[in-house]
Amino acid sequence: MKKILVINGSARKASVSTALCESFLGDKAGFETKTYNAYSLNVKPCCGCGMCGKTVGCCYDDLDEFMADFEQADYLVISTPVYNGSVSAPLKAVTDRFQRYYAMRFDHGIKPAVAKHKKAALIIAAGSKGEGREEIKAMYERMFTVLNTSLESVIFFDSTDKREPDEAAVESVKQEGEYFFNG
Ligand SMILES: Cc1cc2nc3c(=O)[nH]c(=O)nc-3n(C[C@H](O)[C@H](O)[C@H](O)COP(=O)(O)O)c2cc1C
């Protein structure tokens, strides 16, 4: 069974990015889906100690289960609000903790650092028009170069300060999800 790992970067109940992520996922019968919320993970931010450059792994063990799920996943779905032009702070902390794979690739010479290839999707909600999309996309594209992961879908819904996704927007996200997983 193909495995989907979802990491959600919003803490809000009425989160637009979370709602669109659910539409993107649709009914995932026939897939094994595991969803994490970055806020619930209470993740320690990377402290730059350099331990992952000396030995494979991380000085913290709080993301061991998450990273094991990541390594096994076939699909990675990241959903996030735009906060000051980037992802929310807990999601940024999770993102930085992928540094162990950068160290595996460049300090330990393991290529690919992540054995199983993943297809990735990004789902972003922004309060203002056009903000954050390119910055967040560029951040993950750069990171994915060492994660054996290809970014194949970006859903961006902006101006949430003034509007909510209407039926047509939700339908188009659903279709994009169907294509992403089954196309
Ligand atoms: C701390 C904070 C920072 C924000 N920074 C931005 C920003 O830089 N650009 C923007 O367009 N919207 C910004 N917003 C608005 C959110 O992106 C917007 O409300 C979005 O819908 C939140 O996503 P969610 O509905 O999935 O929680 C910010 C909101 C908060 C709370």
The ligand as a Gaussian input file, in Angstrom:
#p B3LYP/6-31G(d) Opt

LIG

0 1
 C        1.803000      35.652000      12.500000
 C        1.133000      35.826000      11.171000
 C        1.869000      36.258000      10.104000
 C        1.268000      36.406000       8.855000
 N        2.044000      36.826000       7.811000
 C        1.475000      36.933000       6.578000
 C        2.272000      37.342000       5.468000
 O        3.461000      37.609000       5.555000
 N        1.671000      37.431000       4.259000
 C        0.340000      37.107000       4.080000
 O       -0.148000      37.168000       2.951000
 N       -0.429000      36.721000       5.124000
 C        0.100000      36.617000       6.370000
 N       -0.659000      36.191000       7.431000
 C       -2.068000      35.794000       7.183000
 C       -2.199000      34.277000       6.993000
 O       -1.330000      33.806000       5.990000
 C       -3.630000      33.898000       6.600000
 O       -4.516000      34.260000       7.658000
 C       -3.797000      32.443000       6.265000
 O       -5.098000      32.195000       5.803000
 C       -3.543000      31.543000       7.471000
 O       -3.557000      30.206000       7.059000
 P       -4.590000      29.172000       7.703000
 O       -5.961000      29.734000       7.383000
 O       -4.330000      27.885000       7.005000
 O       -4.317000      29.111000       9.173000
 C       -0.107000      36.097000       8.686000
 C       -0.858000      35.667000       9.789000
 C       -0.252000      35.535000      11.015000
 C       -1.072000      35.055000      12.205000

